[in-house]
Amino acid sequence: MKTPPIYELGSDFYDEVDAAVFPALKLRYRNNQAAKVIGLEQLSDVEWFEHFAQFKTLPNNIQKPLALRYHGHQFRHYNPDLGDGRGFLFAQAYGDNKLYDLGTKGSGQTPYSRRGDGRLTLKGAFREILATELLESLGVNTSKTFSVFETGESLDRHDEPSPTRAGVLVRMSHSHIRFGTFQRLAFYNQTENIKKLMAYCIRHYYPEIANHEESEQAALFLQKVARNIAKTVAEWIVGGFVHGVLNTDNMNITGESFDYGPYRFLPTYDPTFTAAYFDNSGLYAFGRQPPAVYWNLHQLGGSLKVAFPEPPYEELLEDFGDEFNIQMRAKLLSRLNLRNPLLDEAAAGELNEELVMHFFQFMDEAKPLYEQTFFDLHSGAKAERLARSVQAQAYTHPSFAKLKETLDCFEIANEENEQHPYFTRTKCCSLLIDELESIWAPIAEKDDWSLFEDKLKEIRSFRGVY
């Protein structure tokens, strides 16, 4: 590329920073699948080390790391003291007709570190690798963990045994622009910069609305962002995923899921299940993720209104609930490898609604394992598969009878996926907290990464099925 697109925004949007110099670097994870998307899979080990541990500039790319400026609501309290505090935008690259950003986590202090050390624990990096890998295999629109190096440092943290090892992570995402990027500009009443930022987002992420008038662009932009996020939240719900910290600075304008701190996967269906130990009110509990995201979208709309006062932003978001429900039905069918055979639109819609209702009624009443249930019911309720399931007893619960009757009304969507070797197993691939801890234990105790490597192979073994 001639000039990295981020430079179009100018110095009002970021600060040039220096990467930390680490005492002892060791590669722990290299994502060649993601690297291939942007043409970097051929980098030698030395080149990978230079670019993603020492942060030597990629050819014809960002010349010095950029800590992006943003604000945000944290648990609904506005915080003007945010920004990239332990990371920066390192590079941009094109692949699959998309612009991708390579950002860091744990790469040192910036003007926004807020007295923090700018570092990331190795366990935090390990958790993010597994989150992004499994979410990708479950068909969730997620950022990709690109690279992780252990840095040879020891950190003190109150939320894990200390001193603990440190790592530096590179994340590949479709956009580094957050809701909070717009919020900061609105906070300072920088109307021209809001217009500049929206133009940048439309040019690189939503070019299909570029030919509209500015005010109409703002309306369409918000609706596009809302639709993408509705789809992602539906993917979280069907995937049994709890993000944990859905602050406005943790939401980006492409609707991509990213920044995995205290995430969890559900053991069994529980709308009140909370991932973050500090979320005392359950604001971001599993079942409250859709309304949390909806609230955040209103904050984005309020920021746009500073520069574009004409659109009725609240009205523009009224369809979010309907869009989320549409995406939920579609994602549920996709995960179950089923399709609705009814040609009548109204009848098909009613059958889809019945499936959602009876599925979650079963999940709520029988309390089967969440991911195992999707695994067992892939391609329909087959007696042989249910009988050999690790939770076969769950399917004798009275609430399953109605679900089975509904499932039998659908057809198999993809016969090749039905025959995938993954479904010859009796147990699904999941990532509950106890397993995470058991995989981490040998790493912490004796630097044994074999369980981690085995888990990666398992997660990737069914990629593309969902």
Sequence and secondary structure as in RCSB ss.txt:
>XXXX:A:sequence
MKTPPIYELGSDFYDEVDAAVFPALKLRYRNNQAAKVIGLEQLSDVEWFEHFAQFKTLPNNIQKPLALRYHGHQF
RHYNPDLGDGRGFLFAQAYGDNKLYDLGTKGSGQTPYSRRGDGRLTLKGAFREILATELLESLGVNTSKTFSVFE
TGESLDRHDEPSPTRAGVLVRMSHSHIRFGTFQRLAFYNQTENIKKLMAYCIRHYYPEIANHEESEQAALFLQKV
ARNIAKTVAEWIVGGFVHGVLNTDNMNITGESFDYGPYRFLPTYDPTFTAAYFDNSGLYAFGRQPPAVYWNLHQL
GGSLKVAFPEPPYEELLEDFGDEFNIQMRAKLLSRLNLRNPLLDEAAAGELNEELVMHFFQFMDEAKPLYEQTFF
DLHSGAKAERLARSVQAQAYTHPSFAKLKETLDCFEIANEENEQHPYFTRTKCCSLLIDELESIWAPIAEKDDWS
LFEDKLKEIRSFRGVY
>XXXX:A:secstr
  S GGGGT GGGEEE      SS EEEEE HHHHHHTT TT  HHHHHHHHTS    TTS SS EEE   EEET
TEEESS S SS  EEEEEEETTEEEEEEEESS   TT TT    EEHHHHHHHHHHHHHHHHTT  B EEEEEEE
EEEEE  TTS SSEEEEEEEEEES   BHHHHHHHHHTT HHHHHHHHHHHHHHH GGGTTS HHHHHHHHHHHH
HHHHHHHHHHHHHHTEE S   GGG BTT  B   SS EE SB  TT    TT TT TT GGGHHHHHHHHHHHH
HHHHHHH  SS HHHHTTTHHHHHHHHHHHHHHHHHTEE    SHHHHHHHHHHHHHHHHHHHHHH  BHHHHHH
HTTTS  HHHHHTSTTGGGGGSHHHHHHHHHHTTSEES HHHHT GGGGSSS     HHHHHHHHHHHHHH   H
HHHHHHHHHHTTTT  
